């Protein structure tokens, strides 16, 4: 699933050519009406003012006070070339080529909708999201306060409330780097371990961003390239293989219905 490095990679590509373009039309294709595509047609006639990001959401403020919100879900891909299948949204733009933006999403967890700017009542995850991990608001003090909860650290990070944009892959990677078991109660973490986790999150996201993210199956850059971080993953997807730090076999458990990969020796509960 695309997380912060993947979505930021997409944003950096879109920001080079989308701002200033007027949306001629925005329409669903092979996708039923519903909350995932809320008020999409309202984008027509409005100019794209910027391409921003909050966590895993792309936010495109529009000229008449609206905002186009895009979430790639599990398998969403934004492309300039028309995909062969699973096309959900087509956006027609003014100006020079490329004049089309396509949203492909085989598993349909993605969203492509319009809301009044900053009004995230129908997007509760976005409304309650913690600070950006690569911004200056992600302080140790604030992070420690947000972790004072009765919940496994893995589940709490995945909720996006302590910090924005960290999903399954980078949560497992950061916990491995910080030597924290995924089921550890968040509020029981010492200040030193919270500091280690905070730094691990920053480090792993920056390293992945430098590689344009991780591609397992669907994620692609707008230009159709794969992210290169897969080969650098230490924990995620490596169950049964030796830990690069201590040699013990990595394990996989399910936490909150998601796979968690960890080292039983260096990430003790
Ligand atoms: Zn280990």
Boltz pocket constraint, residues with backbone or C-beta under 6 A from the ligand:
constraints:
  - pocket:
      binder: B
      contacts: [[A, 243], [A, 244], [A, 245], [A, 246], [A, 247], [A, 248], [A, 263], [A, 264], [A, 265], [A, 266], [A, 267]]
      max_distance: 6.0
